[in-house]
C-alpha cells in the first residue's frame, strides 16, 4: 500500500504554510510518502517560493504547474494518477490542516480489513 499526498494550491501561501507544517509533523510510521503540488498557471510568487523551498523529509517531492489556467475541476481531476491497485492518493486543498494522526486513520482500514 502506497499513499501519496497531492496538494492543490494557487495563491494562499499562509494557509498552505500551515498545512505543510501539519503534514510535516504528522506520524508516518517510517513509510515513504511522496508529496505532489499541483499549481494552476496563475499561482503567485510567494506560493512558488514556499513550495520550492520545502524540504519534505518523508519522500520525494514533485511540483506541477499548468501552462493554461484550468480551474478547480481540472486541478482536482488531473492531480493524481494511480499506477497500480496498491496506490492510494490523498487530495488536499491548501486551506486546511491535518491531525498528527491523519496518516494512521488512512492506513488503519487497510490493516483491519486485509484479505
N, C-alpha and C positions, 0 to 999 in steps of 0.2 A: 504494500500500500504506500503510494507516494502522494503526499499532499503538497500542493503549491499554492502560494498566495499571489493573487492578482489584484492590483490596486488600480482603480480608475481615478485619474486626477487631472486637474487643469489649472485652477487658479486660487486654491485655498491653502496657501502654504502653512499658515498657523495650525489649522486643524489637521493637515497632513503630518506636520511635525509631531503633534500629539498622538496620532495613530501610529506613526513609526516608533515612537518611544514605547507605546504599549506593546506593539508587536515584538520589538527587540527584547523587551524584558519578560516575555512570556516563557513558559516551560515547554521545551521541545523534546525532552527525553533523549537527547543526543541525536535525534533524526536530522537528516539534511532536508531543509525546507526552502526550495527556491522561491524567490520573490520577483515579480514582474510588474513594472509600472507601465500603464497604458495611458498615454497623454494625447489629447487632441491637438490639432495644428495651432490653436491659439493659446497654448499653455504659456503662462507668464515666466519671466526670467527667474524670480525667486524660487519657484517650484522646480525649475530645471536645475538650479544650483543645489537645492536641498537633495533632490533625488540623486544627482550626480555625485554628491559628496557622501552619501550614506555608505557606511561600512557595514554590510549585512553579515553578521557572524554565523548565520545558520545555513548558508548555502549560496548558490550562485544568484547574481542579481542581473536582471535584463531590463533594458529601457526600450520602449516602443513609442514612437511619436508619429501620428498620422500626418500625411502631407496635406490632405484635403480635410477640412472640418467635417466630422461625421455625425456628431450629436450623441446623445446618451444611448439610444438603442444600438447603434453601431458599436459604440465603445464597449457596451456590455457583451453583445453577441460575438464580437471579434477579439475578446480579451483572453480567451483560454481555449486551447485545443488539446484534448487528451490524446496521448499516444498509445495507450493501452487500457485494458479494463481495470488495471490497478492504479490508474491516475485519477486523482480527485483534486478539484480546484475550489478554492475559497475566493469568491469575488467580493471585494470591499470597495466602497467609495471612500473618499478622503475626509469625510466629515464625521467619522465615528472613532471610538476607542474599543479595544478588546480587553477582556479579562486576562489576567496572567494564566488562567487555566483553560482558555478557549480551545487550545490545541488538544488537550485531553478530552474535552467534550466531543470534538470531531472524531477522534480515534476510538473512543470507548465503544460506540455501537458496533464497530467493525470487530473489536476484540470480543464483545459479548455474543455476537451472532455469527461468528466464523463458521464456515461449513466444515 
